[in-house]
């Protein structure tokens, strides 16, 4: 039995339009319910759950714009696509202001309509999953700023929950941009010290005198510019948590003083002879192998073992790619709000580039890519042309795409998207040795949809090691 691709409500007063849409969408695997006017359509929304509404602008009685406003009050998250035979700038602006996801004029392109419906429903389900996941993480772990569903990250969350109540030092290892500070904050937030200070210290490339002054404080006159006494981070973080980022960059002289504070729980401010007692939990992070630094004589072995009481290794983003769509959705909302933009989602082609990329800069790099796309976007959907060139080149499609843009500077957005789609499908067919059935399964679309796209985009299907009879049999199956 085929799984439904989603439930769609069609509100249109023309029976021919309703029937045509119902036939088209049913063939694509959607459940469809028709309504001939706004009022019966609104009653259906009250009784049933829909993934999307196709709403005509011109309707008898209540018009589409008013119906859209009613739908937004009933279910703000329910996506609505407007359809009309009366295309105008005023209608488009009114529809988008009222909250429509997109706007189609009659007659529309079936492929583009179906593609937009699929990506809109996928985006809504992703948003719902994101909200549910954040709620679940908050209820279980109280991690308001962290989102993940991958098995490796959930194991990290479980460990954080277990170790938070202790005062044991924690060493967080992982590449830059994997979220070590967020995990450190989560440890602090879950601990009995949550209402006390969390003090982050970035020790990278900081002069020894300045670092020691920041850590331990100084008294007036301790050095030339010390015109007043000042507390150090250890004193500020008393009864709280001190987070050392890039702990591997600390010099050997400062390492010895850190070791003493951890062991004795006391220190001496610069220029003073008085000892100050502190109760501070230490969480340290490193993006380098501290064992290698120990072997090279650049990091004290005794300090390493003091820090390495509990070690957590954060996986790079390339090893938890199932988290990418959730992170993209989260960052998209953040930067749309900051930049007052209405970007809805990433196009499937753009998302495939994100999923194929290895992300050497990890989550931080992904966040930068999403912010860049939001700032540069002039449309509701982020297409591959808004992604950094280095990211496009990684998959081997970038130079070809930019070659196309160079030779066709007058290309419309739909022509550019068609070119992207053509290259993505051709690349997948090459990976599947020309098997449309396998390619459709990987794309998670019906075989008939992929077959139609191959014909429309004039993509040549090549197969190796298969006879003509086998190819003919598969092509017949695709057409059926």
SULWOPE-V250178 format. One record per backbone hydrogen bond with DSSP energy under -0.5 kcal/mol. CO is the residue of the C=O (numbers start at 1). NH is the residue of the N-H. If there is no record, write none. Layout:
# SULWOPE-V250178
co=CO nh=NH
co=CO nh=NH
This chain:
# SULWOPE-V250178
co=6 nh=8
co=6 nh=31
co=7 nh=51
co=7 nh=52
co=8 nh=10
co=8 nh=33
co=9 nh=11
co=9 nh=54
co=10 nh=12
co=10 nh=35
co=11 nh=56
co=13 nh=15
co=14 nh=18
co=15 nh=19
co=16 nh=20
co=17 nh=21
co=18 nh=22
co=19 nh=23
co=20 nh=24
co=21 nh=25
co=22 nh=26
co=23 nh=27
co=24 nh=28
co=25 nh=30
co=26 nh=29
co=29 nh=5
co=31 nh=8
co=33 nh=10
co=35 nh=12
co=37 nh=41
co=38 nh=42
co=39 nh=43
co=40 nh=44
co=41 nh=45
co=42 nh=46
co=43 nh=47
co=44 nh=48
co=48 nh=50
co=51 nh=79
co=52 nh=9
co=53 nh=55
co=53 nh=81
co=54 nh=11
co=55 nh=83
co=57 nh=59
co=57 nh=64
co=60 nh=62
co=63 nh=67
co=64 nh=68
co=65 nh=69
co=66 nh=70
co=67 nh=71
co=68 nh=72
co=69 nh=73
co=70 nh=74
co=71 nh=75
co=75 nh=78
co=77 nh=79
co=79 nh=53
co=80 nh=101
co=80 nh=102
co=81 nh=55
co=82 nh=104
co=83 nh=57
co=84 nh=106
co=85 nh=87
co=88 nh=92
co=89 nh=93
co=90 nh=94
co=91 nh=95
co=92 nh=96
co=93 nh=97
co=94 nh=98
co=95 nh=99
co=95 nh=100
co=96 nh=99
co=102 nh=82
co=104 nh=84
co=108 nh=110
co=109 nh=113
co=110 nh=114
co=111 nh=115
co=112 nh=116
co=113 nh=117
co=114 nh=118
co=115 nh=119
co=116 nh=120
co=117 nh=121
co=118 nh=122
co=119 nh=123
co=120 nh=124
co=121 nh=125
co=122 nh=126
co=123 nh=127
co=124 nh=128
co=125 nh=129
co=126 nh=130
co=127 nh=131
co=128 nh=132
co=129 nh=133
co=130 nh=134
co=131 nh=135
co=132 nh=136
co=133 nh=137
co=134 nh=138
co=135 nh=139
co=136 nh=140
co=137 nh=141
co=137 nh=142
co=137 nh=143
co=138 nh=142
co=142 nh=144
co=143 nh=146
co=150 nh=154
co=151 nh=155
co=152 nh=156
co=153 nh=157
co=154 nh=158
co=155 nh=159
co=156 nh=160
co=157 nh=161
co=158 nh=162
co=159 nh=163
co=160 nh=164
co=163 nh=166
co=169 nh=310
co=170 nh=172
co=170 nh=284
co=171 nh=173
co=171 nh=312
co=172 nh=286
co=173 nh=314
co=175 nh=178
co=177 nh=363
co=177 nh=364
co=179 nh=183
co=180 nh=184
co=181 nh=185
co=182 nh=186
co=183 nh=187
co=184 nh=188
co=185 nh=189
co=186 nh=190
co=187 nh=191
co=188 nh=191
co=191 nh=194
co=193 nh=196
co=197 nh=199
co=197 nh=241
co=198 nh=200
co=199 nh=243
co=201 nh=203
co=201 nh=245
co=203 nh=206
co=207 nh=211
co=208 nh=212
co=209 nh=213
co=210 nh=214
co=211 nh=215
co=212 nh=216
co=213 nh=217
co=214 nh=233
co=215 nh=234
co=217 nh=270
co=218 nh=230
co=219 nh=222
co=223 nh=226
co=225 nh=227
co=226 nh=221
co=230 nh=218
co=232 nh=236
co=233 nh=237
co=235 nh=238
co=237 nh=240
co=240 nh=281
co=241 nh=199
co=241 nh=243
co=242 nh=244
co=242 nh=283
co=243 nh=201
co=243 nh=245
co=244 nh=247
co=244 nh=285
co=245 nh=203
co=246 nh=249
co=247 nh=250
co=251 nh=255
co=252 nh=256
co=253 nh=257
co=254 nh=258
co=255 nh=259
co=256 nh=260
co=257 nh=261
co=258 nh=262
co=259 nh=263
co=260 nh=264
co=261 nh=265
co=265 nh=278
co=267 nh=276
co=269 nh=272
co=270 nh=219
co=274 nh=269
co=275 nh=277
co=276 nh=267
co=279 nh=239
co=281 nh=242
co=281 nh=283
co=282 nh=170
co=283 nh=244
co=284 nh=172
co=285 nh=247
co=286 nh=174
co=288 nh=290
co=289 nh=293
co=290 nh=294
co=291 nh=295
co=292 nh=296
co=293 nh=298
co=293 nh=299
co=294 nh=297
co=300 nh=304
co=301 nh=305
co=302 nh=306
co=303 nh=307
co=304 nh=308
co=307 nh=310
co=310 nh=171
co=312 nh=173
co=312 nh=314
co=316 nh=319
co=317 nh=320
co=320 nh=323
co=321 nh=324
co=323 nh=327
co=324 nh=328
co=325 nh=329
co=326 nh=330
co=327 nh=331
co=328 nh=332
co=329 nh=333
co=330 nh=334
co=331 nh=335
co=332 nh=336
co=333 nh=337
co=334 nh=338
co=335 nh=339
co=336 nh=340
co=336 nh=341
co=345 nh=382
co=347 nh=351
co=348 nh=352
co=349 nh=353
co=350 nh=354
co=351 nh=355
co=352 nh=356
co=353 nh=357
co=359 nh=362
co=361 nh=364
co=361 nh=365
co=362 nh=366
co=363 nh=367
co=364 nh=368
co=365 nh=369
co=366 nh=370
co=367 nh=371
co=368 nh=372
co=369 nh=373
co=370 nh=374
co=371 nh=375
co=372 nh=376
co=373 nh=377
co=380 nh=344
co=380 nh=345
co=381 nh=383
co=382 nh=347
co=383 nh=386
co=384 nh=387
co=388 nh=392
co=389 nh=393
co=390 nh=394
co=391 nh=395
co=392 nh=395
co=392 nh=397
co=392 nh=398
co=393 nh=396
co=397 nh=401
co=398 nh=402
co=399 nh=403
co=400 nh=404
co=401 nh=405
co=402 nh=406
co=403 nh=407
co=404 nh=408
co=406 nh=409
co=408 nh=411
co=412 nh=416
co=413 nh=417
co=414 nh=418
co=415 nh=419
co=416 nh=420
co=417 nh=421
co=418 nh=422
co=419 nh=423
co=420 nh=424
co=421 nh=425
co=422 nh=426
co=423 nh=427
co=424 nh=428
co=425 nh=429
co=426 nh=430
co=427 nh=431
co=428 nh=432
co=429 nh=434
co=430 nh=433
co=432 nh=435
co=434 nh=436
co=435 nh=439
co=436 nh=440
co=437 nh=441
co=438 nh=442
co=439 nh=443
co=440 nh=444
co=440 nh=445
co=446 nh=450
co=447 nh=451
co=448 nh=452
co=449 nh=453
co=450 nh=454
co=451 nh=455
co=452 nh=456
co=453 nh=457
co=454 nh=459
co=455 nh=458
co=460 nh=462
co=467 nh=471
co=468 nh=472
co=469 nh=473
co=470 nh=474
co=471 nh=475
co=472 nh=476
co=473 nh=477
co=474 nh=478
co=475 nh=479
co=476 nh=480
